[in-house]
Every structure is written in structure tokens, then in C-alpha cells.
Amino acid sequence: MTEHKNIGSNFDDFLAEEGQLDEMTSGATERVIAWELSKAMKEEGRSE
């Protein structure tokens, strides 16, 4: 069985090099918060 090693940097490193890490991280955080809020509202029977 051959063990595969990671080659190169990770995706966060790539985004940082492109100057997009902060923007992508904040956008992902906003989407998660919106999803969690929507889920909680549905569980309580409230409309979106």
C-alpha cells in the first residue's frame, strides 16, 4: 500500500497568497451564521 503525502501548500495558504483569505473566511462565517439562524427559526416554527 502506497502512502500519499500532501504536495504543496494547503488551500488557506493559497488564498492568503492571493490576498483573498480574509474575504473568503468572513463570507463563509456569514453563511454559517445565516444557516444556523434559519435552522433555529424553523425549529421554533417561525418564518424566515
C-alpha positions as CSV (number, residue, x, y, z in Angstrom):
1,M,0.0,0.0,0.0
2,T,1.4,3.4,-1.0
3,E,1.0,6.3,1.4
4,H,0.2,9.6,-0.3
5,K,1.9,12.7,1.0
6,N,0.4,16.1,0.6
7,I,2.3,18.1,-2.1
8,G,2.4,21.9,-1.9
9,S,0.5,24.2,0.4
10,N,-3.0,24.0,1.7
11,F,-5.9,25.9,0.4
12,D,-5.7,28.6,3.1
13,D,-2.1,29.3,2.1
14,F,-3.2,29.6,-1.5
15,L,-6.0,32.1,-0.6
16,A,-3.6,34.1,1.6
17,E,-1.1,34.3,-1.2
18,E,-3.9,35.6,-3.5
19,G,-5.0,38.1,-0.9
20,Q,-8.4,36.5,-0.5
21,L,-8.2,34.6,2.8
22,D,-9.9,37.2,5.0
23,E,-12.7,37.8,2.4
24,M,-13.4,34.1,2.0
25,T,-13.3,33.4,5.7
26,S,-15.7,36.2,6.6
27,G,-18.1,35.2,3.8
28,A,-18.1,31.5,4.9
29,T,-18.7,32.6,8.5
30,E,-21.7,34.8,7.4
31,R,-23.2,31.9,5.5
32,V,-22.9,29.5,8.5
33,I,-24.5,32.0,10.9
34,A,-27.3,32.6,8.5
35,W,-27.8,28.9,8.1
36,E,-27.8,28.3,11.9
37,L,-30.3,31.1,12.4
38,S,-32.6,29.8,9.7
39,K,-32.5,26.3,11.2
40,A,-33.3,27.6,14.7
41,M,-36.2,29.7,13.4
42,K,-37.6,26.7,11.6
43,E,-37.3,24.5,14.7
44,E,-39.3,27.2,16.7
45,G,-41.9,27.4,14.0
46,R,-41.0,31.0,12.9
47,S,-40.9,32.1,9.3
48,E,-37.7,33.3,7.7
